[in-house]
Amino acid sequence: MGKRLHVAKTYVVEYGNTEAFNWNYDKFYDLMRELDASPNYMCDDFEVTREGYEKAMKNLEQYISDPTKLSDEVDADDIRQTVERLNMKPQEILDIMRDYYGEAHMADGYLHFSAW
C-alpha cells in the first residue's frame, strides 16, 4: 500500500516587518547560517525551525556579550563579517530577530521568510 500525496493550502498570508533588512535578505540568510540556525533556502524564500532560530538568537546574544565563549559550531569572525555586510549593530539585529520571533506564525514549527 502506498501513501496519498497531499498539498498544504494557505488561505491567508500576511507579511510583517518589511523594512528591517531592506534589499539584504540574502545577507540575513547568511547570518542565519553563520549563527547555526540551519535555514532551508528555496529561491527567494527560506525557513528556519523554531529551535534553530532560538539557537541563532542565543548565539548572537553570546557573540554580543562575549564572542570568545561561542560554541564550536559558530565562528565569531564569520559572524562579525556578516554583521558588517549588513551595516548594522549586532544588538539592533538581535532586537529585529526578537520582533520577528514574536510576530511570526509558527504553527508548523518554522519561521518563514520571503523576499520579492
Summary of the structure (lengths in Angstrom):
residues: 116
radius of gyration: 15.5
end to end distance: 41.4
largest distance: 55.1
contacts: 271
relative contact order: 0.19
helix: 47%
strand: 11%
